[in-house]
Amino acid sequence: MNTIKNIAIIAHVDHGKTTLVDKILYHCQLFRENENKGDLILDNNDLERERGITITSKNVSVVYKDTKINIIDTPGHADFGGEVERVLNMADGVLLLVDAFEGPMPQTRFVLQKAISLGLKPCVVVNKVDKENCTPDEVHEAVFDLMFELEAEEWQLDFPTVYGSAKFNWMSDDWNDKTDSIAPLLDMVIDHIPSPKFNEGNTQMLITSLDYSSFTGRIAIGRLQRGTLETNQAVALIKRDGSTIKSKIKELHVFEGLGRKKVEKINAGEICALVGLDGFEIGDTIADIEAPEALETIAIDEPTMSMLFTINDSPFFGKEGKFVTSRHLKERLEKELEKNLALRVEATDSADKFMVFGRGVLHLSVLIETMRREGYELQIGQPQVIIKEIDGVKCEPVEEMTIDLPENISGKAVEMVTMRKGELLSMEVKGQRMVCQFIIPSRGIIGLRNQLLTATAGEAIMAHRFKEYQPLKGGIPERQNGSLVSMENGSAIPYSIDKLQDRGKFFVDPGESIYEGQVIGENSRGDDMVVNVTKTKKLSNVRSSGADDKAKIVPAIKFSLEEALEYIQKDEYVEVTPNSLRLRKIFLKEVDRKRNKAL
């Protein structure tokens, strides 16, 4: 078994990457007959399973017809583009998965562009051909057109294609000819994906990924470009800035199945993990100790959005979390920087506030969600886009956006996007649905998803990806309604909420603990209103306490983390603790708010 194939699986979100990897694992008999591993084996952290998306890329390997195939499963969301860019360096070819109904989507374009520019061989898999109204042949044409548009070379345009359904476990060369396994796909990989090229010369390896073990510390993962590596070998570590550190490899691992296997020696072309190196970053080169030569480091696209992270200083701080100080927060963000390449952290003039830059709301909210599950308490400010000055003109990030929704409500969506300075590029009918393409400033996307889902009764599917920086487009209407702010600390009383229901919608349930300055609802008018929901009913001989039980209270609106981040205004924070999400004003006392408004 000498031959190795390194492939990355790329596609738009929800086109079936992780499901396909599952089926490959089952086909290559990685598990015993009686072992049931369930679905989405690689989405192994809780967040990925709950959201149904892949966040970090994973490596697995299978053996098929005496060939070792290293498979890299990549995320499909544009916000995790940094993750995709990085891992494509390890592959020799890509499996491009396309939905037989939806065809190439914005993210398909983005990841394919990366793969073509790196000179990788594409193989196309048209998935989900069991869907109604799907058009596999047209999708195949659309993929060809897209590659041509992205200036693929002749040998890349001559790509092989298989059709099938990963869910129902079959692939075939012809979509009308249903088979009983996914063997045609694996045969295509073996026939068309090139084996790693071996360059002559001394050792070179680019670190493209990190892992962490509490026993052995940080582990470097990458593909050995040339030369060999052995256990206890002395190597030179070349940093991004060109400086060299001497180091030593304690252990070598290769990927086998879902786990890793310890080996003594590794040849060029293999994806491996190194234990025992100190002080490395992603993008550093491991080279020969005598004559070190650096490889080109990984270029990562710049972040487009920023949020303010600060310590929790609300009246309820420290009640739920274990890590609440600014030191805890700073250490955790620095730890995240090591493996999350598309992230930036900058200190501010205050010791307990940090500006965190990322790719989008989702990218940053996954970090916040992970932190809260680890027991951190923090507060997040309103997401802001990064404005750059190019040739003396202020420019903002602009994104390509696709909205897929029922035809009869498409007008509503177009109207909402154009209000936010979006431009309609094209409208295409697919079955009963309409696919609209826009160009829209990143500012306009913040908070749009919620409004769209409300307006279309949850039918709209929205996808977007960063395109470029363009001159500022002017003002975008913000949230029309003001906030209902609590006047006092205490717990919310049903009687008070009932009496205030005509003032707006509430975010808190009766009996919930609240504090002064907390945003407890949305005002039906444009300005903020301070209300007291802790007031109980005065009892007398005539009034009894039980007569109010009949009060009908509308259930409170509960936000998810992204929704809360997109909802808040400039003068508000989202307070994130392990068990709760609260919205609050930056200045809790009304007097302070008025004073700062006057300034």
C-alpha positions in Angstrom: 0.0 0.0 0.0 2.1 2.8 -1.3 -0.3 5.1 -3.0 -1.8 8.0 -1.2 -4.6 10.3 -2.3 -5.3 13.5 -0.4 -8.8 15.0 -1.1 -10.8 17.8 0.4 -14.6 17.8 0.1 -16.0 21.3 -0.6 -19.5 22.6 -1.1 -22.1 25.1 -0.1 -23.6 24.7 3.3 -26.2 21.9 3.5 -25.3 20.2 0.2 -24.3 17.0 2.0 -20.5 16.9 2.7 -20.5 15.4 6.1 -23.2 12.8 5.1 -21.1 11.8 2.2 -18.0 11.2 4.4 -20.2 9.0 6.7 -21.1 6.8 3.7 -17.5 6.5 2.6 -16.5 5.5 6.1 -19.2 2.8 6.2 -18.4 1.6 2.7 -14.7 1.1 3.5 -15.8 -1.0 6.5 -14.2 1.2 9.1 -16.7 0.0 11.7 -17.8 -3.5 12.7 -21.1 -4.8 11.3 -22.9 -4.4 14.6 -21.4 -1.0 15.4 -23.9 1.8 14.9 -22.2 5.2 14.9 -25.3 7.2 13.8 -25.2 10.0 11.3 -22.8 12.9 10.8 -19.9 11.1 12.6 -17.5 13.9 12.0 -19.6 16.7 13.5 -18.5 15.7 16.9 -18.9 18.7 19.1 -22.3 19.7 20.6 -22.5 23.0 18.7 -22.1 21.4 15.3 -24.7 18.8 16.1 -27.2 21.3 17.4 -26.8 23.7 14.5 -26.4 21.0 11.8 -23.3 22.7 10.3 -19.6 21.9 10.2 -17.5 24.5 12.0 -14.0 23.1 12.0 -12.5 20.9 9.3 -11.7 17.2 10.2 -9.3 14.7 8.9 -10.1 11.0 8.4 -8.5 8.3 6.3 -9.9 5.2 4.6 -8.3 2.4 2.6 -9.9 1.4 -0.7 -8.4 -1.0 -3.2 -5.0 -0.8 -1.4 -5.0 3.0 -1.7 -5.0 5.2 1.3 -7.4 8.1 0.9 -7.0 11.0 3.3 -10.3 12.9 3.4 -10.7 16.4 4.7 -14.2 17.5 5.5 -14.5 21.3 5.3 -17.2 23.8 6.6 -19.6 25.2 4.1 -20.4 28.5 5.7 -18.8 31.7 4.3 -18.0 32.8 7.8 -15.6 29.9 8.2 -13.8 30.6 5.0 -10.5 30.9 6.9 -10.9 27.2 7.8 -11.3 26.2 4.2 -8.4 28.2 2.8 -6.1 26.7 5.3 -6.9 23.0 4.8 -7.0 23.1 1.0 -3.2 23.4 1.2 -3.1 19.8 2.3 -5.1 18.3 -0.6 -4.1 17.3 -4.1 -7.6 17.3 -5.5 -11.2 18.3 -4.4 -14.6 16.7 -4.5 -16.9 19.5 -5.4 -20.4 18.6 -4.1 -23.4 20.3 -5.8 -27.0 20.0 -5.0 -28.9 18.6 -8.0 -31.8 21.1 -7.4 -30.1 24.2 -6.2 -27.0 24.1 -8.4 -23.9 26.2 -7.7 -24.5 28.6 -4.8 -22.4 31.6 -3.5 -20.3 29.5 -1.3 -19.7 26.9 -4.0 -18.2 29.7 -6.0 -16.0 30.9 -3.1 -14.5 27.5 -2.3 -14.1 26.5 -5.9 -12.2 29.7 -6.6 -9.8 28.9 -3.8 -9.3 25.3 -5.1 -8.7 26.4 -8.7 -6.2 29.1 -7.8 -4.2 26.5 -5.8 -4.1 24.3 -8.9 -6.1 21.4 -7.5 -7.9 18.8 -9.7 -11.7 19.1 -9.3 -14.0 16.1 -9.4 -17.7 16.9 -9.4 -20.4 15.0 -7.4 -24.0 16.0 -8.2 -25.7 15.0 -5.0 -29.4 14.7 -4.0 -30.7 13.5 -7.4 -33.6 11.9 -5.6 -35.2 15.4 -5.0 -38.3 16.4 -6.9 -37.9 18.8 -9.8 -34.1 18.4 -9.8 -32.1 18.9 -13.0 -28.7 17.1 -12.7 -27.7 17.7 -16.4 -28.3 21.4 -16.1 -26.4 21.6 -12.9 -23.5 19.8 -14.5 -23.5 22.5 -17.3 -23.7 25.3 -14.6 -20.7 23.9 -12.8 -18.7 23.9 -16.1 -19.8 27.5 -16.8 -18.7 28.5 -13.3 -15.3 26.9 -13.6 -14.8 28.6 -17.0 -15.8 31.9 -15.4 -13.3 31.3 -12.6 -10.6 30.9 -15.3 -9.9 27.2 -14.7 -7.2 25.7 -16.8 -7.9 23.1 -19.6 -7.0 20.1 -17.4 -9.3 21.4 -14.6 -12.2 21.9 -17.0 -11.9 18.3 -18.1 -13.5 17.1 -14.8 -15.1 13.7 -14.2 -18.7 13.7 -12.7 -20.7 11.2 -10.7 -24.4 11.5 -9.8 -26.2 10.0 -6.8 -27.6 10.5 -3.4 -25.3 10.4 -0.3 -28.3 10.0 1.9 -29.5 6.8 0.1 -25.9 5.6 -0.3 -25.5 5.3 -4.1 -23.4 7.0 -6.8 -23.4 6.3 -10.5 -21.9 7.7 -13.8 -25.5 8.2 -15.0 -28.2 9.6 -12.7 -30.9 7.5 -14.3 -28.9 4.3 -13.6 -29.2 3.7 -9.8 -26.5 1.6 -8.2 -26.3 -0.1 -4.8 -23.1 1.6 -3.4 -20.9 4.6 -3.6 -18.0 2.6 -5.2 -18.2 4.7 -8.5 -17.3 7.8 -6.4 -14.2 6.1 -4.8 -13.2 4.7 -8.2 -13.3 8.2 -9.6 -11.1 9.4 -6.8 -8.5 6.7 -7.5 -8.6 7.2 -11.3 -8.5 11.0 -11.5 -7.1 12.5 -8.3 -3.3 12.8 -8.7 -1.0 11.2 -6.1 1.1 13.7 -4.2 4.1 15.1 -6.1 7.4 14.4 -4.6 9.9 17.2 -4.9 13.5 16.4 -4.4 15.3 18.1 -1.6 15.5 18.3 2.1 12.5 18.3 4.6 9.7 20.8 4.2 6.3 20.9 5.8 3.7 23.7 6.2 1.7 23.7 9.5 -1.9 24.1 8.4 -3.8 23.0 11.4 -3.6 22.6 15.2 -4.8 20.2 17.7 -4.5 20.2 21.4 -4.1 17.3 23.9 -4.0 17.9 27.6 -1.3 15.2 27.9 1.1 16.2 25.2 0.2 19.9 24.6 -0.1 21.4 21.1 0.1 19.2 18.1 1.0 20.5 14.6 -0.8 19.0 11.6 0.2 19.4 8.0 1.3 17.7 4.8 4.9 16.8 4.3 5.9 18.4 1.0 9.3 16.8 0.6 11.9 14.8 2.4 11.2 12.5 5.4 10.5 12.9 9.1 11.5 10.6 11.9 10.9 10.3 15.6 13.4 12.3 17.7 14.6 14.2 14.6 15.9 17.7 15.2 14.2 20.2 12.9 14.2 24.0 12.3 11.0 25.9 12.7 10.7 28.9 10.4 8.3 31.5 11.7 6.2 33.8 9.5 8.6 36.7 10.1 11.5 34.6 8.8 13.2 33.8 12.2 14.3 30.2 12.9 13.9 28.2 16.1 15.5 24.8 16.7 13.2 22.1 17.8 12.8 18.3 18.1 10.0 15.9 17.1 9.0 13.6 20.0 6.2 11.6 18.3 4.9 11.2 14.8 1.3 10.3 14.0 -0.6 9.5 10.8 -4.4 9.6 10.4 -6.0 6.1 10.4 -9.7 5.9 10.3 -11.2 8.3 12.8 -8.1 8.3 15.0 -4.3 8.5 14.7 -1.6 5.9 14.7 1.9 6.4 16.0 4.7 5.8 13.4 8.5 6.0 13.4 8.9 7.5 9.9 6.9 9.5 7.4 7.5 10.0 3.7 6.6 13.0 1.5 2.9 13.4 0.5 1.5 12.1 3.8 -0.7 14.2 6.1 0.7 13.8 9.6 0.6 15.2 13.2 3.7 16.1 15.1 4.0 16.1 18.9 6.7 17.8 20.9 7.3 21.1 19.0 7.1 24.3 20.9 6.1 27.8 20.0 4.7 27.2 16.5 1.8 29.0 14.7 -0.3 28.0 11.8 1.6 29.0 8.6 5.1 28.2 10.0 7.4 25.8 8.1 9.1 22.8 9.6 12.4 22.4 7.7 15.7 20.7 7.6 18.0 21.8 10.5 21.1 22.1 8.3 19.7 24.0 5.4 16.3 25.3 6.3 14.1 26.6 3.4 10.7 28.3 4.1 7.5 27.5 2.3 5.0 30.2 1.3 2.8 30.9 4.3 -1.0 30.8 4.2 -2.6 34.1 3.1 -5.9 34.6 4.8 -8.6 37.0 3.8 -9.1 40.0 6.1 -12.0 40.1 8.6 -14.9 42.3 7.7 -16.8 42.7 11.1 -15.9 43.7 14.6 -17.5 43.4 18.0 -16.6 44.7 21.4 -16.0 42.0 24.0 -16.1 43.2 27.7 -16.4 41.7 31.1 -19.8 41.3 32.7 -20.4 44.1 35.0 -24.2 43.8 35.4 -25.8 43.3 38.9 -26.0 39.6 38.2 -22.4 39.0 37.4 -20.6 35.9 38.7 -23.9 34.1 39.6 -23.5 31.5 36.8 -20.1 31.6 35.3 -16.7 30.5 36.6 -14.5 32.8 34.5 -15.6 36.4 34.9 -12.5 38.6 35.1 -10.8 40.5 32.3 -7.7 38.3 32.7 -9.8 35.2 32.0 -11.3 36.8 29.0 -7.9 38.0 27.6 -6.3 34.5 28.0 -9.3 32.8 26.3 -9.2 35.1 23.3 -5.4 34.6 23.0 -5.9 30.8 23.1 -8.6 31.1 20.3 -6.2 33.2 18.1 -3.8 30.2 17.9 -6.2 28.0 15.9 -8.7 30.5 14.4 -6.9 32.2 11.7 -9.5 34.5 10.4 -9.8 36.1 13.9 -8.1 39.3 15.2 -8.1 40.7 18.7 -7.0 44.3 19.6 -6.7 45.9 23.0 -8.6 49.1 23.6 -7.9 52.0 25.9 -9.7 50.2 28.7 -8.1 47.1 30.3 -11.4 45.1 30.3 -12.6 45.8 26.8 -11.3 44.0 23.6 -12.1 44.6 20.0 -12.6 41.2 18.2 -12.6 41.1 14.4 -14.0 38.2 12.4 -15.7 37.2 9.2 -19.3 37.7 10.1 -21.9 37.5 12.9 -22.0 33.6 12.7 -18.2 33.3 13.0 -18.1 35.4 16.1 -21.2 34.0 17.6 -19.8 30.5 17.5 -16.8 31.7 19.5 -19.2 33.4 22.0 -21.3 30.3 22.3 -18.3 28.1 22.9 -17.0 30.4 25.6 -20.3 30.5 27.4 -20.4 26.7 27.4 -17.0 26.7 29.0 -18.3 28.8 31.9 -17.4 32.4 30.8 -19.4 35.5 31.4 -19.0 38.4 29.0 -20.9 41.2 27.3 -20.9 41.9 23.6 -21.4 45.2 21.9 -23.3 45.8 18.6 -21.6 44.2 15.5 -19.8 46.9 13.4 -18.5 46.5 9.9 -14.9 47.5 9.2 -14.6 50.7 7.2 -11.3 51.1 5.2 -10.0 54.2 3.5 -8.9 53.3 -0.1 -7.3 56.2 -2.1 -8.9 58.7 0.2 -12.4 57.3 -0.2 -14.2 55.6 2.7 -15.1 52.1 1.6 -17.2 49.3 3.2 -17.4 45.6 2.6 -20.0 44.5 0.1 -21.4 40.9 -0.2 -23.0 38.8 -2.8 -26.3 37.4 -1.4 -28.7 34.8 -2.7 -32.2 34.4 -1.3 -34.3 31.4 -2.2 -38.0 31.7 -1.3 -41.5 31.0 -2.6 -42.4 32.9 -5.7 -45.5 34.6 -4.3 -43.6 36.4 -1.6 -40.5 37.4 -3.5 -41.6 41.0 -3.9 -41.5 41.5 -0.1 -37.9 40.3 0.0 -36.7 42.5 -2.8 -38.3 45.5 -1.1 -36.6 44.8 2.2 -33.2 44.3 0.6 -33.4 47.5 -1.5 -34.3 49.5 1.6 -30.9 48.3 2.9 -29.1 49.6 -0.1 -29.0 46.2 -1.8 -29.1 45.9 -5.7 -31.0 43.2 -7.4 -28.8 41.4 -10.0 -31.0 38.5 -11.2 -34.2 36.6 -10.5 -34.6 33.0 -11.6 -37.6 30.7 -11.2 -36.9 27.1 -10.0 -40.1 25.0 -9.6 -42.3 26.9 -7.2 -39.5 28.9 -5.8 -37.6 32.1 -6.8 -33.9 32.5 -6.5 -32.9 36.2 -6.2 -29.3 37.4 -6.3 -28.2 40.8 -4.8 -25.2 42.8 -4.0 -25.6 44.4 -0.6 -23.3 46.2 2.0 -22.4 44.0 5.0 -24.1 46.5 7.2 -27.4 45.8 5.5 -27.1 42.1 6.3 -27.0 42.6 10.0 -30.5 41.9 11.3 -31.9 41.1 7.9 -32.3 37.4 8.4 -34.8 37.8 11.2 -36.9 40.3 9.3 -36.9 38.1 6.2 -37.9 35.0 8.1 -40.7 36.9 9.8 -41.9 38.4 6.5 -41.8 35.1 4.7 -43.2 32.9 7.5 -39.8 31.1 7.8 -39.6 30.1 4.1 -36.6 32.2 3.0 -33.2 30.6 2.7 -30.4 33.2 2.7 -26.7 32.8 1.8 -24.0 35.4 1.4 -20.3 35.8 1.0 -17.9 38.7 1.0 -17.1 40.1 -2.5 -15.0 43.3 -2.1 -14.7 46.8 -0.6 -16.8 49.5 -2.3 -17.4 53.2 -1.5 -19.8 53.8 1.3 -23.4 53.5 0.2 -25.0 55.9 2.7 -27.3 55.5 5.7 -29.2 52.3 6.3 -32.4 52.4 8.3 -31.9 50.9 11.7 -34.4 49.2 14.0 -37.6 51.3 14.0 -38.8 50.5 17.5 -37.3 51.7 20.8 -36.7 49.5 23.9 -38.7 48.9 27.0 -36.1 49.3 29.9 -36.6 48.2 33.4 -36.8 50.8 36.1 -36.0 48.7 39.2 -34.3 45.5 40.3 -36.6 42.7 41.3 -38.7 40.0 39.6 -41.3 40.5 36.9 -44.8 40.5 38.2 -47.6 39.1 36.0 -50.0 41.9 37.0 -47.6 44.6 35.8 -46.7 42.9 32.6 -50.4 42.5 31.8 -51.1 46.2 32.3 -48.1 47.1 30.1 -48.8 44.8 27.2 -50.3 47.5 25.0 -46.9 49.3 25.2 -45.0 46.7 23.3 -43.7 43.1 23.2 -41.9 41.6 26.2 -38.7 39.5 26.3 -39.1 38.3 29.9 -41.5 35.9 31.4 -43.4 36.5 34.7 -41.3 35.6 37.7 -38.0 36.2 36.0 -35.3 38.2 37.9 -34.5 41.5 36.2 -32.4 44.5 37.1 -32.4 48.3 36.5 -31.4 49.2 32.9 -32.1 45.7 31.5 -33.9 45.8 28.1 -37.1 43.7 28.8 -39.1 44.4 25.7 -39.6 46.3 22.5 -41.5 49.5 22.6 -44.3 49.9 20.0 -43.0 53.5 19.3 -39.6 54.7 18.2 -38.1 55.9 21.4 -37.0 54.1 24.6 -39.4 53.9 27.5 -38.6 53.1 31.1 -41.2 50.9 32.7 -41.7 49.2 36.1 -42.7 45.6 35.9 -41.8 44.8 39.5 -44.9 46.6 40.9 -47.3 44.4 42.7 -51.0 45.0 43.1 -52.2 46.8 46.2 -54.7 44.7 48.1 -57.7 46.0 50.0 -61.0 44.5 51.3 -62.4 44.6 47.8 -59.3 43.5 45.8 -58.1 40.0 46.3 -54.7 38.7 45.1 -56.2 35.7 43.2 -58.5 37.7 40.9 -55.6 38.4 38.5 -54.8 34.8 37.7 -57.0 35.2 34.7 -54.7 37.7 33.1 -53.7 36.6 29.6 -50.0 37.3 29.0 -48.5 36.9 25.6 -45.5 34.5 25.7 -42.1 36.3 25.9 -39.9 36.5 22.8 -36.7 34.5 23.3 -33.7 35.4 21.1 -31.0 33.1 20.0 -27.5 34.5 20.3 -27.2 35.7 16.7 -30.7 37.2 16.8 -29.8 39.1 20.0 -26.5 40.4 18.5 -28.4 41.6 15.4 -31.2 43.1 17.4 -29.3 45.4 19.8 -28.6 49.1 19.2 -25.5 51.2 19.7 -26.2 51.9 23.3 -26.9 48.3 24.3 -25.0 45.2 25.2 -25.8 41.5 25.1 -25.0 39.9 28.4 -23.9 36.3 27.9 -23.7 33.9 30.8 -23.7 30.1 30.8 -27.4 29.8 31.3 -28.9 33.0 30.1 -28.9 35.8 27.5 -30.0 39.3 28.5 -30.1 42.6 26.7 -29.2 45.7 28.6 -28.3 49.3 28.2 -24.6 50.2 28.5 -25.6 52.8 31.1 -28.0 51.2 33.6 -29.2 54.3 35.3 -31.6 56.6 33.4 -29.8 59.7 34.6 -26.5 58.5 33.1 -28.2 57.6 29.8 -29.7 61.1 29.6 -26.4 62.7 30.5 -24.4 60.8 27.9 -27.1 61.5 25.3 -26.7 65.2 25.9 -23.0 65.0 25.2 
